[in-house]
Amino acid sequence: MKFINKLIRNEDGATAIEYGLIAALIAVAAITAMQSLGGELSNTFSGVDSQLTAANAKAPAV
């Protein structure tokens, strides 16, 4: 009986689960933010690439 009461009062497992849930929530938020920024970053690099290609085409040959 003491063992069961000890298990009921033990909050270590609950704390670990809470930390796990917080970590999962942070991971979901980070993934969402990175996906949105990833699209914008891809567009930026594509724009820079096209501008460099155009500038390179206009540059005199060496």
N, C-alpha and C positions, 0 to 999 in steps of 0.2 A: 504494500500500500504506500509506503514511503517513496518507493521508486516512481510510482504513478504520479503522486503529488509533486515530486521533484521535476518530472517531465512537464507537467502542466505549468509549473512556475518558471521553467527555463524559457527565456526569451531570446536566446542566441539564434535559433533557427529563424524566428520571425524577423529579427534584425537583418540577418543575411538575405532573406527574401526581399525585404524593403530596399536594401542596397542594390540588389539585383534588378528590381523594378525601376529604381531611379537610373541605374546605368543603362537599361534598355530604353527608357524614355529619352535620355540624352543622346543615345546612338541614333534613334529614329529622327530626332530633331537635327542632328548633324548630317545625316544622310539626306534629309529633305533640303537643307540649306545648300549642301554641296551639289545636289542635282540642279538646283535653280541657278547657282553660280556657275556650274559647269557649262550650261548652255550659253550663258553670256560670255564666258571666257572663250569658248569655241568661236563665237561670232567675232570677238575682238581679234583673235589670232588669224582668222580668215581675212578680216579687213586689212590687217597689217601685211599678211602674205600678198594680197592682191596689190597693195600699194608698193611693196618692194619689187614685185614682179614688173609693175608698170615703170617704176623708176629705173630698174635694171635694163628694161628694153630701150629706154631713152638715153641711157649712158653711152658714151663713145666706147668703142672697142679698144682694148689696150694691147 
